[in-house]
Every structure is written in C-alpha cells, then in structure tokens.
Amino acid sequence: MFFHLILQNELEKGKPVKLFLFSYMRGGSSIAGELFNCDLSATMWYEPGDAFFSSYYGLYHENLPQHDLYFKNMTRRKLKSNELDAMANFYNNIFSCNYEELPPEAMAHYFLTESTAMDGYVNCMRGKRTRNININSCNKHTQSFCSRNMVETSLGAQCHSTLAAVRAIVQIHPDVRNESDLFNLIKNETDLINSSLIEPNQLIQFVRQALCVETMRSDNGKCISGAKRKCHRDKLRVVQVNRMKMEDLEPLIRDNPDSYVIHYTRDPRAVALSRYNTGVLIFDKANRSIVNEAQFICLRMREDIRQRIILEKKYPGVITHLTYERLALDPKGAAKTIYGLFNGTYPKKWNQFVAQHMYGHLESNGFGITVKNATKTANKWKLKIHKSQINRINHFCKDVIIDLGYQL
C-alpha cells in the first residue's frame, strides 16, 4: 500500500512515466510497440538488452536471449551481482535520458530504427556517419574468443574484465590511437598479460575492439543531443525487454517508484510455432521440435509467473498482465487498459493504425510479427500444430496455459 501511494504521488507531480514491456521472443511485442510509436509524447526502446549483453561481453548481436540467460542444458543462469548492477545502471540511464552514459553499442543498434521517437537520431546518424560502424563491426574482433554461450564459463568473466580494462586504457589515453602503443600501455599499466587467460595475440583484438567502440562513441555523439531533448520532453518512456527474468526487475521497480511493468504474454503454443516456422530456435537442429520449444517456453514463463506474483504483493499496482491475443482482438480496449494504469489517454493515432493495419494478410518478418495479420495470427497455432503435439504440450504446460488465461 505504501509503495502504491508513492506511485500515485509521483504521477501527481507530473513526472514522466517509466514503463517496462516485459515480453518473450516471438511473443508479439512488436505490435505492442506500435501503440507507443503512435504516441508522439512517448519514447519506445525495442529490446536494448541485446546491446547491453553485447557491450558487457563483447558478443555479436545475433545472440538470442537464451544464450545470454541460460546454460547449454537450458537451465537458467543466475546473473552475477556485477551484471545486475550494470544492468540496473543501463536501464536507469535509458529512463533518465542519459544516453551519453550508455555503452556506444546501445546507440548504434539497428533496433533503434524500429522506434518512431528515434527517427531523428537515426536520420542524423545516416547523414553524418562516415564509417560503417555498428555492434558487429566492432565485436568481430573478439568474436572468436567471446562467443555465444561462453557466458556460462570462466571465459565470460574473462571477456568482460578484459574488455573493461582495455576500454579504460583507451579512454584514459584519448591521444593514443596506435594499436602497438596502446598494447604497450596495457602491458605497463595493467596485469592483463600475466593474469589473463587471453594470449597476447588475442589481446590485440581487444584493443582493436575498444578503438572501434570509441569511434562508435564519437559518431553517436554527433546526433545524441536531439534524441535527449525528445526524451526529456516525453511524458512516457517505454523499454521492451525479453533478455531479463522477472525477478531481475525488482531493483529497477524499487529504484523507480514512477515505473510500471506490463507482463506481456502470448499463448506458449503460438510462440513455439512462430519460433519453429521462423527458425528462431532454442534448440539445435538435432532436437528441433515444436514440443521442445513449447516446453522450454513454459519453463521460463512458469518461473516468471511465480516471481510476478511475489512482486505484485510487494509492489501493488505496478505490474499488469496483458496478452498478445487481447491486443490483437481488442486493440482499443487493450490500449485503454495500458494507458489507464497511469491515468493517461491512449493516442488517437492508434485508432487509425488499427483500422489500416490490424487486418491483412502478411504474416511475419525478421523483426517480429507484422501488425497486418494480428487477428489472423492469434489462433493460427490451432490449425498448424498436430493434435498429438498439442496434447503433449498441454500436458507439460497445463499450469502455465491456465495461469495466463488460455484454454487447453
């Protein structure tokens, strides 16, 4: 009750609302994002968690959420305290519009092109950038060492500590940009050569990665002021996340009493079908099946539901559950529910968007589900998954399906 009063007090002060759209890969969150893209007084960030892990571990952005959050045997990886602290700082900087404090990877991610609020920034970058600098062009240097699934081994900690140490040297010596000179500084000012698992010939790749990131930072700085001004003006700041566990949200909720969380779910059977059809799979080809995908999804959702119930009791009024199916079948009603959380009015442009785009024939693209087929897609899984597979999925996922409000 006390936290709810704090929340109401923050709203009455007219402070910007901070909203987490907690979702799942191939769960229809791109459609929910379009609601906020229709709001001229909102800034929408699509899955910046990819940029966070890319910057923290030097990973290619092709890493899927499970590579960051799960071990190879598909059990959950408990994030280390330093990871959680860095993650909290990362999202707090986004919500506070401190874009210059973000890792350069966050401001060079292609997901920014999906955000209407970032159009000015993206256009500025396209107009002024003289180099083809992005996350992958920098992390290609460390890819052979800092690869997917290495987060579960000692190499993960080694990658992070080496990246941090080398980047610090590069930033401390802004006038030194020769690779050999920087390598000598690292030998003289750090103990990386003696204490690291990384060989000297590999360490030079980290130097190249750090130099590339600093170039990226310089490029970002040319256009960042406009994005910051837009963010500070906006009344609503939204971050969509699927590289996070529900339990990891608590410190962010606690530190941001003006924040809300939408636990945005889609029928796990539909998510499994979407992942299977698009090739965005948890398992390797040898274990590829809709049933395996669904079981993994339900394992994750089951734990998130359990943690959500705990958080709802500790922070009443903060977390709301919304399904993709409701947004697809009742887009205006769902929009009212979302904006009603913070006594807001959903944008009129959403009505136009719904009329023009929510009923059509396209099915999906590389980024997510296309909005034109939303109503058609909601129940497509019933026709595409074999009955015997549905029965097996229902047996394993029964509690999750019921808890989320779906029918067996």
Residue pairs with C-beta under 8 A, 6 or more apart in sequence:
1 316
3 257
3 314
3 315
3 316
3 317
3 318
4 315
4 316
4 317
4 318
6 257
7 257
7 258
7 317
7 318
10 257
10 258
11 17
11 258
11 342
11 343
15 258
16 234
16 235
16 236
16 237
16 258
17 235
17 236
17 237
17 258
17 259
17 260
17 342
17 344
18 95
18 237
18 239
18 256
18 258
18 259
18 260
19 236
19 237
19 238
19 239
19 259
19 260
19 261
19 262
19 342
20 238
20 239
20 240
20 241
20 249
20 252
20 259
20 260
20 261
20 262
21 29
21 32
21 33
21 238
21 239
21 240
21 241
21 262
21 264
22 241
22 242
22 244
22 246
22 249
22 261
22 262
22 263
22 264
22 304
23 29
23 32
23 240
23 241
23 242
23 264
23 265
24 242
24 264
24 265
24 266
24 271
24 297
24 300
24 301
25 64
25 65
25 242
25 271
25 275
25 280
26 266
26 271
26 274
26 275
26 278
26 280
26 368
26 369
27 242
27 264
27 265
27 266
27 271
27 324
28 264
28 266
28 324
28 327
28 328
28 368
28 369
28 374
28 377
29 240
29 242
29 264
29 324
29 368
30 46
30 114
30 367
30 368
30 369
30 371
31 324
31 327
31 328
31 368
31 369
31 371
31 374
32 240
32 262
32 264
32 322
32 324
32 327
33 44
33 46
33 114
33 115
33 238
33 240
34 353
34 357
34 371
35 327
35 331
35 335
35 338
35 346
35 347
35 350
36 42
36 44
36 236
36 238
37 44
37 115
37 116
37 117
38 116
38 347
38 349
38 350
38 353
39 236
39 346
39 347
39 349
39 350
40 347
40 349
41 233
41 234
41 235
41 236
42 117
42 234
42 235
42 236
42 237
42 238
43 115
43 117
43 118
43 230
43 231
43 234
43 236
43 237
43 238
44 115
44 116
44 117
44 238
44 240
45 94
45 111
45 115
45 238
45 239
45 240
46 111
46 112
46 114
46 115
46 240
47 111
47 240
47 241
47 242
47 243
48 90
48 91
48 94
48 106
48 109
48 111
48 239
48 241
49 65
49 68
49 87
49 241
49 242
49 243
49 244
50 61
50 63
50 109
50 111
50 243
51 61
51 102
51 103
51 105
51 106
51 108
51 109
51 111
51 135
52 86
52 87
52 90
52 103
52 106
52 243
53 59
53 63
53 68
53 151
53 243
54 60
54 61
54 63
54 105
54 109
54 135
54 139
55 103
55 104
55 105
55 106
56 83
56 86
56 103
56 160
56 163
57 146
57 150
57 151
57 156
57 159
57 160
57 163
58 139
58 142
58 145
58 146
58 159
58 160
58 163
58 206
58 209
59 67
59 68
59 139
59 146
59 147
59 148
60 135
60 136
60 139
60 140
60 143
60 147
60 148
61 109
61 110
61 135
61 136
61 139
62 136
62 148
63 148
64 280
64 282
65 242
65 243
66 74
66 282
66 296
67 148
67 149
67 151
68 151
68 243
69 76
69 77
69 79
69 243
69 244
69 245
70 76
70 77
71 77
71 149
71 152
72 149
72 152
74 282
74 283
74 296
74 299
76 245
76 300
76 303
77 151
77 152
79 87
79 245
79 248
80 157
84 248
84 251
87 244
87 248
88 251
88 252
88 255
90 102
90 103
90 106
91 239
91 252
92 98
92 252
92 255
92 256
93 99
93 101
93 102
94 102
94 106
94 237
94 239
95 237
95 239
95 256
95 259
97 228
97 231
97 232
97 237
99 106
99 107
99 224
99 227
99 228
99 231
100 221
100 224
100 228
103 213
104 213
104 214
104 216
104 217
104 220
105 135
105 138
105 213
105 216
107 121
107 220
107 224
107 227
108 125
108 133
108 134
108 135
108 216
108 219
108 220
109 134
109 135
110 134
112 118
112 121
112 122
113 122
114 367
117 227
117 230
117 231
117 234
118 227
120 226
120 227
120 230
121 223
121 224
121 226
121 227
124 222
124 223
124 226
125 219
125 220
125 222
125 223
128 219
128 222
128 223
129 219
130 219
131 215
131 219
133 212
133 215
133 216
133 219
134 216
137 212
138 209
138 212
138 213
138 216
139 146
139 209
141 205
141 206
141 208
141 209
141 212
142 159
142 163
142 205
142 206
142 209
144 202
144 205
145 155
145 159
145 198
145 202
145 205
146 155
146 159
146 163
150 156
150 159
154 197
155 197
158 196
158 197
158 198
162 192
162 196
162 198
162 203
162 206
163 206
163 209
163 210
165 186
165 190
165 192
166 186
166 192
166 203
166 206
166 207
166 209
166 210
167 210
167 213
167 214
169 182
169 185
169 186
169 189
169 190
169 210
170 176
170 182
170 207
170 210
170 211
170 214
171 214
173 182
173 185
176 182
176 185
177 211
179 204
179 207
179 208
179 211
182 207
182 210
182 211
183 203
183 204
183 207
186 192
186 193
186 203
186 207
187 193
192 198
192 203
193 200
193 203
196 203
198 206
231 237
235 344
236 342
236 344
245 303
245 304
245 307
246 263
246 303
246 304
246 305
246 307
246 308
246 311
247 307
249 261
249 311
250 311
250 314
252 259
253 259
253 261
253 311
253 315
253 318
254 315
259 318
260 318
260 319
260 320
260 341
260 342
261 311
261 318
261 319
261 320
262 319
262 320
262 321
262 322
262 338
262 341
263 304
263 308
263 319
263 320
263 321
263 322
264 322
264 323
264 324
265 301
265 321
265 322
265 323
265 324
265 404
266 323
266 324
266 325
267 323
267 324
267 325
267 381
267 401
267 404
267 406
268 294
268 297
268 298
268 301
268 393
268 397
268 400
268 401
268 404
269 294
269 381
269 385
269 390
269 393
269 397
269 401
270 324
270 377
270 378
270 379
270 380
270 381
271 293
271 294
271 297
272 290
272 291
272 293
272 294
272 297
272 381
272 385
272 393
273 290
273 380
273 381
273 384
273 385
274 280
274 364
274 369
275 281
275 282
275 293
276 288
276 289
276 290
276 293
277 364
278 364
281 288
281 293
282 292
282 293
282 296
283 289
283 292
283 293
283 296
289 389
290 385
290 389
290 393
291 389
291 392
291 393
294 393
294 396
294 397
295 393
295 396
295 397
297 397
298 393
298 396
298 397
298 400
298 401
301 400
301 404
302 399
302 400
305 400
305 403
305 404
308 319
308 321
311 318
311 319
312 318
312 319
320 337
320 338
320 341
321 404
321 405
322 334
322 337
322 338
323 404
323 405
324 378
325 378
325 379
325 406
326 333
326 334
327 334
327 374
328 358
328 374
328 375
328 377
328 378
329 375
329 378
331 350
331 354
331 358
331 374
332 346
332 350
332 351
332 354
335 346
335 350
336 346
338 346
339 345
339 346
353 371
357 371
357 372
358 371
358 372
358 374
358 375
359 372
359 374
359 375
360 370
360 372
360 373
361 372
361 373
361 376
362 370
362 372
362 373
363 369
363 370
363 373
363 376
363 377
364 370
364 373
369 377
382 390
385 393
394 401
394 408
398 408
401 407
401 408
402 408
